[in-house]
Amino acid sequence: MHLTSFLQDGQLTIALSGEIDHHSALPLRQSADELIYRYRPLTLVLDLSGIEFMDSSGLGFIMGRYALQKKLGGSLV
């Protein structure tokens, strides 16, 4: 699992590559949440184009970031 990010005009893009499974979901969540709390983006873009495999832990990761963005007044794309 690899994560890269960039912030531009209030939009935080997190690009993911590799696999999201029960082994990688927790550290991925911690890294993403750290970025979200640091930058408080109006819009969070999750770029999943580099994901080769994702199980239900990956879906939980996406839904958790959606809930966090909603709580902070932002949106998820």
N, C-alpha and C positions, 0 to 999 in steps of 0.2 A: 504494500500500500504506500502510495506517495501522494503528498498534498502540497500544492503550491497555491499562493494567494496573491491578490493585488487589490488595492483600493483606489477607486477613481470616482470623483463626483458623488460621494455618499453611497457608492455601490461597492460592496465587497464581493469579489469573485473567488470562490474556492474551487480549484480544479483537482479532481481526484483521478488516480490511475491505479491499476492493479485490481485487487479483490477486496471486497468488503464482506467479511464473515464474522462469526462470533469471536474470533481471535483478534481481529483488527478494529472492531467497532468501538471498543472502549477508548483506546489511545486516539483514534480518529475523532471521536466525540470530544475528548478533552482538548485536543488541538483546535478544532473548529470553534468550540465554545470560548476558548481563550481569545481567539481573533474577534469573535462577535462581541464579547464584552469589552475588549480593548477599543474597537472602532465604532461600535454602536451604529452599524450601517442602516440606512433607510431601506435598502434592498440587498438581500443576500442572493447571489447567483451560485447555485451548485452545478458545476460543470461535470457531468458524469460520463462524458464521451470517452474517457480513457478507462472506464471500468470494464473489466473482462468477465467478472463474476460477482454476483451479489445475492446473498441469501436474506432471510427475514430480518437479520440483524442490520442489514443495510437499509431496509425499509424503515426500521425503527430509528436508525440514525437520521434519515430524511425527515420523518415525522417529528422527531424531537427538535430538530433545527427549525422546523416550521413553527412549532409551539413556542420556542424561545423567541423567534423573531416577532411573532404575534404579541407575546408578553411585553416585548420591548418597543412595540409600536411600529415595527417594520414589516416587510413582506419577503417572501421566498419565491424565487423563480428557478 
